[in-house]
Amino acid sequence: MLAKTSTTPSHGHSADGLITCQNCDHEYVGRYCGQCGQRSDTHRINWHYIWHEIPHSVWHYDSGILFSIRELITRPGYTIRDFLNGKRVKHYRPLALLLILGAILVFASHSLNVSFIARGQEAIGTPANASDRVKTFQQDVNQFVEKNQTIINIALIPLYAFWFWLLFRRRGYNYPEILVAQTFITNFNFMSSLIIVLMVWALGGSVSAYRLALGLSVIVTIAYNAWVYMKLFKGKLRPLTIIIRSITAFMAAYVSFMVIVGVIGLVYGISVGMADANVAKSKQPYPTTVQKPH
């Protein structure tokens, strides 16, 4: 007895060659749905899928993370311009890449015991006449920044983007586009910071190594910003003008950040001072009244 053969194709394939998209039910012919982009060969998820599809999607050299990293190293300005102009299919999403690189940077810093914040403060030094409360506040700030450095760097992107947009306004890009450009730049900053962490660890983590790393980090960051915007605004401004505006925007953003930190420190100092004054006042003995004899 012959077994009954099913005429119902699997994965949405019909007998006449049309494929029903598993995502939007659109009928099409080919490898991809013309309406939503879903692939036609939606095989069941198994170990082959895990070991082939996911690494292929993430680490493929012609697309994904490695492609974005390669482009940010070799041709960042052109890459960002292409992304802003719509050529995005090969790129890993910049914010997702930022979170991945940030996590790797934090992991490497903690694993190798490289603390840029604490040792950087040692390299710069604390004023000799600083009070114990100021030193304690500085330590608290350092610990907070150390634990939340990835979040802080992401939070600073809008500030840097604002100043770059302000100095390059009316040159074809709006603020959200400059925001995306700065996200790409921060991705490179995370990569360079990872290299510097490895360098400091290899040099033994001395104070002189941290000073060298801090100086190198600032130079690389400023130079990379200028390089990116030179390519991004090529033909719209003179190269020297772009370099000057890039450095100015970077310094303005840095000063703005320091002002914000200073205001927070001032508010903290005033609140602590008022609290100490109230405590001291509460400890003062109340004056006793002496009754005069009648």
Phi and psi in degrees as GROMACS dihedral restraints (atoms count N, CA, C in turn):
[ dihedral_restraints ]
;  ai    aj    ak    al  type     phi  dphi    fc
    3     4     5     6     1   -78.6    20    10
    4     5     6     7     1   141.0    20    10
    6     7     8     9     1   -74.8    20    10
    7     8     9    10     1   144.9    20    10
    9    10    11    12     1   -75.8    20    10
   10    11    12    13     1   126.9    20    10
   12    13    14    15     1   -92.8    20    10
   13    14    15    16     1   129.8    20    10
   15    16    17    18     1   -75.0    20    10
   16    17    18    19     1   135.2    20    10
   18    19    20    21     1   -95.0    20    10
   19    20    21    22     1     1.4    20    10
   21    22    23    24     1   -90.0    20    10
   22    23    24    25     1   112.4    20    10
   24    25    26    27     1   -68.9    20    10
   25    26    27    28     1   153.3    20    10
   27    28    29    30     1   -87.6    20    10
   28    29    30    31     1   157.4    20    10
   30    31    32    33     1    58.5    20    10
   31    32    33    34     1    33.3    20    10
   33    34    35    36     1    80.3    20    10
   34    35    36    37     1    10.8    20    10
   36    37    38    39     1   -86.0    20    10
   37    38    39    40     1   126.5    20    10
   39    40    41    42     1   -95.3    20    10
   40    41    42    43     1   168.0    20    10
   42    43    44    45     1   -66.9    20    10
   43    44    45    46     1   -26.3    20    10
   45    46    47    48     1   -90.1    20    10
   46    47    48    49     1    10.2    20    10
   48    49    50    51     1    94.6    20    10
   49    50    51    52     1   -11.8    20    10
   51    52    53    54     1   -74.0    20    10
   52    53    54    55     1   144.7    20    10
   54    55    56    57     1  -113.8    20    10
   55    56    57    58     1   130.2    20    10
   57    58    59    60     1   -93.1    20    10
   58    59    60    61     1   119.1    20    10
   60    61    62    63     1   -62.3    20    10
   61    62    63    64     1   130.6    20    10
   63    64    65    66     1   -73.1    20    10
   64    65    66    67     1   -12.6    20    10
   66    67    68    69     1   -97.5    20    10
   67    68    69    70     1   -43.1    20    10
   69    70    71    72     1  -127.9    20    10
   70    71    72    73     1     3.9    20    10
   72    73    74    75     1    66.2    20    10
   73    74    75    76     1    15.2    20    10
   75    76    77    78     1   -78.5    20    10
   76    77    78    79     1   137.3    20    10
   78    79    80    81     1   -92.1    20    10
   79    80    81    82     1   133.1    20    10
   81    82    83    84     1  -153.9    20    10
   82    83    84    85     1   173.5    20    10
   84    85    86    87     1  -125.8    20    10
   85    86    87    88     1   132.7    20    10
   87    88    89    90     1   128.9    20    10
   88    89    90    91     1  -168.1    20    10
   90    91    92    93     1   -89.4    20    10
   91    92    93    94     1   -20.2    20    10
   93    94    95    96     1  -133.0    20    10
   94    95    96    97     1   145.8    20    10
   96    97    98    99     1   -70.9    20    10
   97    98    99   100     1   129.9    20    10
   99   100   101   102     1   -75.3    20    10
  100   101   102   103     1    -8.3    20    10
  102   103   104   105     1   -98.3    20    10
  103   104   105   106     1   -41.8    20    10
  105   106   107   108     1  -123.1    20    10
  106   107   108   109     1    -9.9    20    10
  108   109   110   111     1    87.7    20    10
  109   110   111   112     1     2.9    20    10
  111   112   113   114     1   -63.8    20    10
  112   113   114   115     1   139.0    20    10
  114   115   116   117     1   -71.7    20    10
  115   116   117   118     1   150.5    20    10
  117   118   119   120     1   -79.3    20    10
  118   119   120   121     1   -32.7    20    10
  120   121   122   123     1   -88.3    20    10
  121   122   123   124     1    68.4    20    10
  123   124   125   126     1   -85.3    20    10
  124   125   126   127     1    78.5    20    10
  126   127   128   129     1   -71.0    20    10
  127   128   129   130     1   160.9    20    10
  129   130   131   132     1   -63.5    20    10
  130   131   132   133     1   139.3    20    10
  132   133   134   135     1   -70.8    20    10
  133   134   135   136     1   120.6    20    10
  135   136   137   138     1  -141.7    20    10
  136   137   138   139     1  -166.8    20    10
  138   139   140   141     1   -66.5    20    10
  139   140   141   142     1   -30.5    20    10
  141   142   143   144     1   -63.1    20    10
  142   143   144   145     1   -40.9    20    10
  144   145   146   147     1   -63.0    20    10
  145   146   147   148     1   -44.5    20    10
  147   148   149   150     1   -62.6    20    10
  148   149   150   151     1   -45.8    20    10
  150   151   152   153     1   -85.0    20    10
  151   152   153   154     1   -10.5    20    10
  153   154   155   156     1  -117.7    20    10
  154   155   156   157     1   -54.8    20    10
  156   157   158   159     1   -67.5    20    10
  157   158   159   160     1   -46.9    20    10
  159   160   161   162     1   -66.9    20    10
  160   161   162   163     1   -51.2    20    10
  162   163   164   165     1   -60.1    20    10
  163   164   165   166     1   -35.8    20    10
  165   166   167   168     1   -64.0    20    10
  166   167   168   169     1   -40.4    20    10
  168   169   170   171     1   -71.3    20    10
  169   170   171   172     1   -35.1    20    10
  171   172   173   174     1   -86.6    20    10
  172   173   174   175     1   -45.0    20    10
  174   175   176   177     1  -105.6    20    10
  175   176   177   178     1     5.3    20    10
  177   178   179   180     1   -58.4    20    10
  178   179   180   181     1   133.3    20    10
  180   181   182   183     1   -69.3    20    10
  181   182   183   184     1   -24.4    20    10
  183   184   185   186     1   -94.4    20    10
  184   185   186   187     1     1.0    20    10
  186   187   188   189     1  -165.2    20    10
  187   188   189   190     1   164.9    20    10
  189   190   191   192     1    87.1    20    10
  190   191   192   193     1  -153.5    20    10
  192   193   194   195     1   -63.9    20    10
  193   194   195   196     1   -50.5    20    10
  195   196   197   198     1   -63.3    20    10
  196   197   198   199     1   -35.8    20    10
  198   199   200   201     1   -63.7    20    10
  199   200   201   202     1   -47.2    20    10
  201   202   203   204     1   -62.8    20    10
  202   203   204   205     1   -41.7    20    10
  204   205   206   207     1   -64.0    20    10
  205   206   207   208     1   -45.3    20    10
  207   208   209   210     1   -60.2    20    10
  208   209   210   211     1   -43.5    20    10
  210   211   212   213     1   -67.4    20    10
  211   212   213   214     1   -37.8    20    10
  213   214   215   216     1   -68.1    20    10
  214   215   216   217     1   -25.0    20    10
  216   217   218   219     1   -85.5    20    10
  217   218   219   220     1   -40.5    20    10
  219   220   221   222     1   -94.7    20    10
  220   221   222   223     1   -37.7    20    10
  222   223   224   225     1  -148.3    20    10
  223   224   225   226     1    63.7    20    10
  225   226   227   228     1   -65.4    20    10
  226   227   228   229     1   -43.4    20    10
  228   229   230   231     1   -61.9    20    10
  229   230   231   232     1   -47.6    20    10
  231   232   233   234     1   -65.1    20    10
  232   233   234   235     1   -38.7    20    10
  234   235   236   237     1   -63.5    20    10
  235   236   237   238     1   -46.0    20    10
  237   238   239   240     1   -65.1    20    10
  238   239   240   241     1   -39.8    20    10
  240   241   242   243     1   -63.6    20    10
  241   242   243   244     1   -42.9    20    10
  243   244   245   246     1   -62.0    20    10
  244   245   246   247     1   -41.3    20    10
  246   247   248   249     1   -63.1    20    10
  247   248   249   250     1   -44.3    20    10
  249   250   251   252     1   -66.3    20    10
  250   251   252   253     1   -28.8    20    10
  252   253   254   255     1   -85.4    20    10
  253   254   255   256     1    -1.4    20    10
  255   256   257   258     1   116.8    20    10
  256   257   258   259     1    -7.0    20    10
  258   259   260   261     1   -86.1    20    10
  259   260   261   262     1    86.3    20    10
  261   262   263   264     1  -121.9    20    10
  262   263   264   265     1    -7.8    20    10
  264   265   266   267     1   -64.7    20    10
  265   266   267   268     1   -31.2    20    10
  267   268   269   270     1   -83.8    20    10
  268   269   270   271     1   -16.0    20    10
  270   271   272   273     1   -87.0    20    10
  271   272   273   274     1   144.4    20    10
  273   274   275   276     1   -76.0    20    10
  274   275   276   277     1   142.0    20    10
  276   277   278   279     1   -58.9    20    10
  277   278   279   280     1   130.4    20    10
  279   280   281   282     1   -60.9    20    10
  280   281   282   283     1   -38.7    20    10
  282   283   284   285     1   -70.7    20    10
  283   284   285   286     1   -39.5    20    10
  285   286   287   288     1   -63.7    20    10
  286   287   288   289     1   -40.9    20    10
  288   289   290   291     1   -63.8    20    10
  289   290   291   292     1   -36.6    20    10
  291   292   293   294     1   -62.4    20    10
  292   293   294   295     1   -42.8    20    10
  294   295   296   297     1   -65.5    20    10
  295   296   297   298     1   -39.4    20    10
  297   298   299   300     1   -65.8    20    10
  298   299   300   301     1   -48.9    20    10
  300   301   302   303     1   -65.4    20    10
  301   302   303   304     1   -36.8    20    10
  303   304   305   306     1   -63.2    20    10
  304   305   306   307     1   -41.5    20    10
  306   307   308   309     1   -64.9    20    10
  307   308   309   310     1   -40.5    20    10
  309   310   311   312     1   -64.0    20    10
  310   311   312   313     1   -41.1    20    10
  312   313   314   315     1   -63.8    20    10
  313   314   315   316     1   -45.1    20    10
  315   316   317   318     1   -63.5    20    10
  316   317   318   319     1   -43.1    20    10
  318   319   320   321     1   -61.5    20    10
  319   320   321   322     1   -44.8    20    10
  321   322   323   324     1   -65.4    20    10
  322   323   324   325     1   -41.1    20    10
  324   325   326   327     1   -62.8    20    10
  325   326   327   328     1   -44.5    20    10
  327   328   329   330     1   -72.3    20    10
  328   329   330   331     1   -38.9    20    10
  330   331   332   333     1   -66.1    20    10
  331   332   333   334     1   -38.3    20    10
  333   334   335   336     1   -93.1    20    10
  334   335   336   337     1     0.9    20    10
  336   337   338   339     1    57.5    20    10
  337   338   339   340     1    44.4    20    10
  339   340   341   342     1  -107.6    20    10
  340   341   342   343     1   109.9    20    10
  342   343   344   345     1  -112.1    20    10
  343   344   345   346     1   101.0    20    10
  345   346   347   348     1   -67.7    20    10
  346   347   348   349     1   -33.0    20    10
  348   349   350   351     1   -71.3    20    10
  349   350   351   352     1   -55.3    20    10
  351   352   353   354     1   -66.7    20    10
  352   353   354   355     1   -49.3    20    10
  354   355   356   357     1   -72.4    20    10
  355   356   357   358     1   -28.6    20    10
  357   358   359   360     1   -64.2    20    10
  358   359   360   361     1   -37.8    20    10
  360   361   362   363     1   -66.0    20    10
  361   362   363   364     1   -36.7    20    10
  363   364   365   366     1   -65.4    20    10
  364   365   366   367     1   -38.4    20    10
  366   367   368   369     1   -66.0    20    10
  367   368   369   370     1   -39.2    20    10
  369   370   371   372     1   -75.7    20    10
  370   371   372   373     1   -41.6    20    10
  372   373   374   375     1    95.6    20    10
  373   374   375   376     1   151.6    20    10
  375   376   377   378     1  -107.6    20    10
  376   377   378   379     1   137.5    20    10
  378   379   380   381     1   -52.2    20    10
  379   380   381   382     1   137.9    20    10
  381   382   383   384     1   -64.6    20    10
  382   383   384   385     1   -30.1    20    10
  384   385   386   387     1   -89.8    20    10
  385   386   387   388     1    10.3    20    10
  387   388   389   390     1   -69.0    20    10
  388   389   390   391     1   139.3    20    10
  390   391   392   393     1   -75.0    20    10
  391   392   393   394     1   165.9    20    10
  393   394   395   396     1   -62.7    20    10
  394   395   396   397     1   -35.0    20    10
  396   397   398   399     1   -67.6    20    10
  397   398   399   400     1   -38.0    20    10
  399   400   401   402     1   -64.6    20    10
  400   401   402   403     1   -42.7    20    10
  402   403   404   405     1   -63.5    20    10
  403   404   405   406     1   -40.0    20    10
  405   406   407   408     1   -64.3    20    10
  406   407   408   409     1   -41.5    20    10
  408   409   410   411     1   -62.6    20    10
  409   410   411   412     1   -41.2    20    10
  411   412   413   414     1   -62.7    20    10
  412   413   414   415     1   -40.9    20    10
  414   415   416   417     1   -64.7    20    10
  415   416   417   418     1   -40.1    20    10
  417   418   419   420     1   -63.7    20    10
  418   419   420   421     1   -41.6    20    10
  420   421   422   423     1   -63.6    20    10
  421   422   423   424     1   -44.4    20    10
  423   424   425   426     1   -60.1    20    10
  424   425   426   427     1   -43.2    20    10
  426   427   428   429     1   -65.3    20    10
  427   428   429   430     1   -39.6    20    10
  429   430   431   432     1   -64.6    20    10
  430   431   432   433     1   -45.5    20    10
  432   433   434   435     1   -65.2    20    10
  433   434   435   436     1   -39.1    20    10
  435   436   437   438     1   -62.1    20    10
  436   437   438   439     1   -40.2    20    10
  438   439   440   441     1   -77.7    20    10
  439   440   441   442     1   -24.6    20    10
  441   442   443   444     1  -124.4    20    10
  442   443   444   445     1    30.0    20    10
  444   445   446   447     1   -64.5    20    10
  445   446   447   448     1   -35.4    20    10
  447   448   449   450     1   -66.0    20    10
  448   449   450   451     1   -45.7    20    10
  450   451   452   453     1   -63.6    20    10
  451   452   453   454     1   -40.3    20    10
  453   454   455   456     1   -64.9    20    10
  454   455   456   457     1   -43.5    20    10
  456   457   458   459     1   -62.5    20    10
  457   458   459   460     1   -38.3    20    10
  459   460   461   462     1   -67.6    20    10
  460   461   462   463     1   -40.1    20    10
  462   463   464   465     1   -66.7    20    10
  463   464   465   466     1   -25.4    20    10
  465   466   467   468     1   -80.2    20    10
  466   467   468   469     1   -15.0    20    10
  468   469   470   471     1   -57.4    20    10
  469   470   471   472     1   -46.6    20    10
  471   472   473   474     1   -60.2    20    10
  472   473   474   475     1   -33.7    20    10
  474   475   476   477     1   -67.1    20    10
  475   476   477   478     1   -48.0    20    10
  477   478   479   480     1   -64.2    20    10
  478   479   480   481     1   -39.9    20    10
  480   481   482   483     1   -62.5    20    10
  481   482   483   484     1   -36.3    20    10
  483   484   485   486     1   -61.3    20    10
  484   485   486   487     1   -47.1    20    10
  486   487   488   489     1   -69.3    20    10
  487   488   489   490     1   -38.5    20    10
  489   490   491   492     1   -67.4    20    10
  490   491   492   493     1   -38.8    20    10
  492   493   494   495     1   -64.5    20    10
  493   494   495   496     1   -40.5    20    10
  495   496   497   498     1   -63.3    20    10
  496   497   498   499     1   -41.4    20    10
  498   499   500   501     1   -83.9    20    10
  499   500   501   502     1   -15.5    20    10
  501   502   503   504     1  -118.9    20    10
  502   503   504   505     1    21.9    20    10
  504   505   506   507     1   -65.9    20    10
  505   506   507   508     1   158.5    20    10
  507   508   509   510     1    64.3    20    10
  508   509   510   511     1    23.9    20    10
  510   511   512   513     1  -115.5    20    10
  511   512   513   514     1    18.9    20    10
  513   514   515   516     1   106.2    20    10
  514   515   516   517     1    -8.0    20    10
  516   517   518   519     1  -126.0    20    10
  517   518   519   520     1   136.2    20    10
  519   520   521   522     1   -88.0    20    10
  520   521   522   523     1   178.8    20    10
  522   523   524   525     1   -63.0    20    10
  523   524   525   526     1   -45.3    20    10
  525   526   527   528     1   -58.2    20    10
  526   527   528   529     1   -34.7    20    10
  528   529   530   531     1   -69.4    20    10
  529   530   531   532     1   -40.5    20    10
  531   532   533   534     1   -65.5    20    10
  532   533   534   535     1   -32.4    20    10
  534   535   536   537     1   -61.9    20    10
  535   536   537   538     1   -42.4    20    10
  537   538   539   540     1   -66.1    20    10
  538   539   540   541     1   -41.2    20    10
  540   541   542   543     1   -59.9    20    10
  541   542   543   544     1   -43.1    20    10
  543   544   545   546     1   -67.8    20    10
  544   545   546   547     1   -29.6    20    10
  546   547   548   549     1   -65.1    20    10
  547   548   549   550     1   -42.6    20    10
  549   550   551   552     1   -60.9    20    10
  550   551   552   553     1   -44.0    20    10
  552   553   554   555     1   -62.5    20    10
  553   554   555   556     1   -40.8    20    10
  555   556   557   558     1   -64.5    20    10
  556   557   558   559     1   -32.4    20    10
  558   559   560   561     1   -58.7    20    10
  559   560   561   562     1   -45.5    20    10
  561   562   563   564     1   -65.3    20    10
  562   563   564   565     1   -38.8    20    10
  564   565   566   567     1   -59.8    20    10
  565   566   567   568     1   -39.1    20    10
  567   568   569   570     1   -64.6    20    10
  568   569   570   571     1   -40.7    20    10
  570   571   572   573     1   -64.5    20    10
  571   572   573   574     1   -44.3    20    10
  573   574   575   576     1   -66.6    20    10
  574   575   576   577     1   -35.9    20    10
  576   577   578   579     1   -64.3    20    10
  577   578   579   580     1   -36.4    20    10
  579   580   581   582     1   -63.8    20    10
  580   581   582   583     1   -41.2    20    10
  582   583   584   585     1   -64.5    20    10
  583   584   585   586     1   -40.7    20    10
  585   586   587   588     1   -66.9    20    10
  586   587   588   589     1   -37.7    20    10
  588   589   590   591     1   -58.9    20    10
  589   590   591   592     1   -45.2    20    10
  591   592   593   594     1   -64.0    20    10
  592   593   594   595     1   -36.9    20    10
  594   595   596   597     1   -66.4    20    10
  595   596   597   598     1   -45.1    20    10
  597   598   599   600     1   -62.7    20    10
  598   599   600   601     1   -42.2    20    10
  600   601   602   603     1   -62.6    20    10
  601   602   603   604     1   -41.4    20    10
  603   604   605   606     1   -66.1    20    10
  604   605   606   607     1   -29.2    20    10
  606   607   608   609     1   -87.1    20    10
  607   608   609   610     1     4.3    20    10
  609   610   611   612     1    92.3    20    10
  610   611   612   613     1     0.5    20    10
  612   613   614   615     1    70.8    20    10
  613   614   615   616     1    27.7    20    10
  615   616   617   618     1   -74.4    20    10
  616   617   618   619     1   164.2    20    10
  618   619   620   621     1   -62.7    20    10
  619   620   621   622     1   -38.8    20    10
  621   622   623   624     1   -63.7    20    10
  622   623   624   625     1   -35.6    20    10
  624   625   626   627     1   -65.4    20    10
  625   626   627   628     1   -38.5    20    10
  627   628   629   630     1   -67.7    20    10
  628   629   630   631     1   -39.7    20    10
  630   631   632   633     1   -62.4    20    10
  631   632   633   634     1   -43.4    20    10
  633   634   635   636     1   -62.1    20    10
  634   635   636   637     1   -41.7    20    10
  636   637   638   639     1   -66.1    20    10
  637   638   639   640     1   -41.6    20    10
  639   640   641   642     1   -63.2    20    10
  640   641   642   643     1   -45.8    20    10
  642   643   644   645     1   -63.2    20    10
  643   644   645   646     1   -43.5    20    10
  645   646   647   648     1   -64.6    20    10
  646   647   648   649     1   -38.7    20    10
  648   649   650   651     1   -63.0    20    10
  649   650   651   652     1   -43.5    20    10
  651   652   653   654     1   -64.4    20    10
  652   653   654   655     1   -45.3    20    10
  654   655   656   657     1   -61.9    20    10
  655   656   657   658     1   -46.3    20    10
  657   658   659   660     1   -63.4    20    10
  658   659   660   661     1   -42.1    20    10
  660   661   662   663     1   -64.1    20    10
  661   662   663   664     1   -47.3    20    10
  663   664   665   666     1   -64.3    20    10
  664   665   666   667     1   -44.3    20    10
  666   667   668   669     1   -64.2    20    10
  667   668   669   670     1   -39.7    20    10
  669   670   671   672     1   -67.6    20    10
  670   671   672   673     1   -41.9    20    10
  672   673   674   675     1   -57.5    20    10
  673   674   675   676     1   -46.7    20    10
  675   676   677   678     1   -62.9    20    10
  676   677   678   679     1   -41.7    20    10
  678   679   680   681     1   -62.6    20    10
  679   680   681   682     1   -44.2    20    10
  681   682   683   684     1   -61.4    20    10
  682   683   684   685     1   -48.5    20    10
  684   685   686   687     1   -74.4    20    10
  685   686   687   688     1   -24.2    20    10
  687   688   689   690     1   -63.1    20    10
  688   689   690   691     1   -40.6    20    10
  690   691   692   693     1   -77.8    20    10
  691   692   693   694     1   -35.4    20    10
  693   694   695   696     1   -67.4    20    10
  694   695   696   697     1   -37.5    20    10
  696   697   698   699     1  -108.7    20    10
  697   698   699   700     1    25.2    20    10
  699   700   701   702     1   -60.3    20    10
  700   701   702   703     1   130.0    20    10
  702   703   704   705     1    87.9    20    10
  703   704   705   706     1    -9.9    20    10
  705   706   707   708     1  -102.7    20    10
  706   707   708   709     1   -26.3    20    10
  708   709   710   711     1  -143.9    20    10
  709   710   711   712     1   160.1    20    10
  711   712   713   714     1   -69.4    20    10
  712   713   714   715     1   145.9    20    10
  714   715   716   717     1   -54.7    20    10
  715   716   717   718     1   -42.3    20    10
  717   718   719   720     1   -64.0    20    10
  718   719   720   721     1   -39.1    20    10
  720   721   722   723     1   -63.0    20    10
  721   722   723   724     1   -41.4    20    10
  723   724   725   726     1   -64.1    20    10
  724   725   726   727     1   -42.6    20    10
  726   727   728   729     1   -62.5    20    10
  727   728   729   730     1   -46.3    20    10
  729   730   731   732     1   -62.8    20    10
  730   731   732   733     1   -44.5    20    10
  732   733   734   735     1   -68.0    20    10
  733   734   735   736     1   -35.3    20    10
  735   736   737   738     1   -64.6    20    10
  736   737   738   739     1   -46.4    20    10
  738   739   740   741     1   -64.4    20    10
  739   740   741   742     1   -41.5    20    10
  741   742   743   744     1   -62.6    20    10
  742   743   744   745     1   -44.6    20    10
  744   745   746   747     1   -63.4    20    10
  745   746   747   748     1   -41.5    20    10
  747   748   749   750     1   -63.5    20    10
  748   749   750   751     1   -46.8    20    10
  750   751   752   753     1   -66.3    20    10
  751   752   753   754     1   -38.6    20    10
  753   754   755   756     1   -63.8    20    10
  754   755   756   757     1   -41.1    20    10
  756   757   758   759     1   -65.2    20    10
  757   758   759   760     1   -40.8    20    10
  759   760   761   762     1   -65.0    20    10
  760   761   762   763     1   -44.1    20    10
  762   763   764   765     1   -63.2    20    10
  763   764   765   766     1   -40.6    20    10
  765   766   767   768     1   -60.5    20    10
  766   767   768   769     1   -41.6    20    10
  768   769   770   771     1   -63.3    20    10
  769   770   771   772     1   -43.5    20    10
  771   772   773   774     1   -65.3    20    10
  772   773   774   775     1   -36.2    20    10
  774   775   776   777     1   -63.7    20    10
  775   776   777   778     1   -43.4    20    10
  777   778   779   780     1   -61.1    20    10
  778   779   780   781     1   -45.0    20    10
  780   781   782   783     1   -63.0    20    10
  781   782   783   784     1   -40.2    20    10
  783   784   785   786     1   -63.7    20    10
  784   785   786   787     1   -41.0    20    10
  786   787   788   789     1   -64.4    20    10
  787   788   789   790     1   -42.6    20    10
  789   790   791   792     1   -61.7    20    10
  790   791   792   793     1   -42.8    20    10
  792   793   794   795     1   -63.9    20    10
  793   794   795   796     1   -38.7    20    10
  795   796   797   798     1   -65.1    20    10
  796   797   798   799     1   -45.1    20    10
  798   799   800   801     1   -61.8    20    10
  799   800   801   802     1   -40.7    20    10
  801   802   803   804     1   -63.2    20    10
  802   803   804   805     1   -44.7    20    10
  804   805   806   807     1   -62.9    20    10
  805   806   807   808     1   -41.7    20    10
  807   808   809   810     1   -64.8    20    10
  808   809   810   811     1   -44.1    20    10
  810   811   812   813     1   -64.2    20    10
  811   812   813   814     1   -40.6    20    10
  813   814   815   816     1   -67.0    20    10
  814   815   816   817     1   -40.8    20    10
  816   817   818   819     1   -62.4    20    10
  817   818   819   820     1   -42.3    20    10
  819   820   821   822     1   -65.4    20    10
  820   821   822   823     1   -38.6    20    10
  822   823   824   825     1   -65.2    20    10
  823   824   825   826     1   -41.5    20    10
  825   826   827   828     1   -64.7    20    10
  826   827   828   829     1   -39.0    20    10
  828   829   830   831     1   -64.6    20    10
  829   830   831   832     1   -40.3    20    10
  831   832   833   834     1   -66.4    20    10
  832   833   834   835     1   -38.9    20    10
  834   835   836   837     1   -65.4    20    10
  835   836   837   838     1   -44.0    20    10
  837   838   839   840     1   -64.2    20    10
  838   839   840   841     1   -37.7    20    10
  840   841   842   843     1   -67.4    20    10
  841   842   843   844     1   -36.9    20    10
  843   844   845   846     1   -69.6    20    10
  844   845   846   847     1   -23.7    20    10
  846   847   848   849     1   -85.4    20    10
  847   848   849   850     1   -11.3    20    10
  849   850   851   852     1   -71.1    20    10
  850   851   852   853     1   135.8    20    10
  852   853   854   855     1   -68.8    20    10
  853   854   855   856     1   142.4    20    10
  855   856   857   858     1   -74.0    20    10
  856   857   858   859     1   140.3    20    10
  858   859   860   861     1   -66.4    20    10
  859   860   861   862     1   135.7    20    10
  861   862   863   864     1   -93.2    20    10
  862   863   864   865     1   141.2    20    10
  864   865   866   867     1   -96.4    20    10
  865   866   867   868     1   129.7    20    10
  867   868   869   870     1   -97.5    20    10
  868   869   870   871     1   121.7    20    10
  870   871   872   873     1   -79.6    20    10
  871   872   873   874     1   129.6    20    10
  873   874   875   876     1   -77.2    20    10
  874   875   876   877     1   139.3    20    10
  876   877   878   879     1   -67.7    20    10
  877   878   879   880     1   141.1    20    10
